[in-house]
Amino acid sequence: MKMGVRKPSIKRSIKASTTGRAKRAVKSSINPIYGKKGTGLLTNPKKSVYNKAYKKSSFSLIDVIAKLFK
C-alpha cells in the first residue's frame, strides 16, 4: 500500500467531474442505496477496508495547499 503523497492526474480528475457525474446521477435515481455512506462495506468489504486505510495513510498536494491557506 502506498503511503505519503499521491500523484495527481489532471486527466482522471476532469473525467471524474464530467462523465462520472452523469452516471452517478442516473444510478442514484434508480437505486436509493447507491452512493450512501457505509454501503461499500456491505457490497465489497475487502476493498472498503483497503480504501479506508489508503485514504488515512496518504494525502494529495491539494490537501497540503488547503492546509497552508486555512
Secondary structure, 3 states (H helix, E strand, C coil): CCCEECCCCHHHHHHHHHHHHHHHHHHHHHCCCCCCCCHHHHHCHHHHHHHHHHHHHEECHHHHHHHHCC
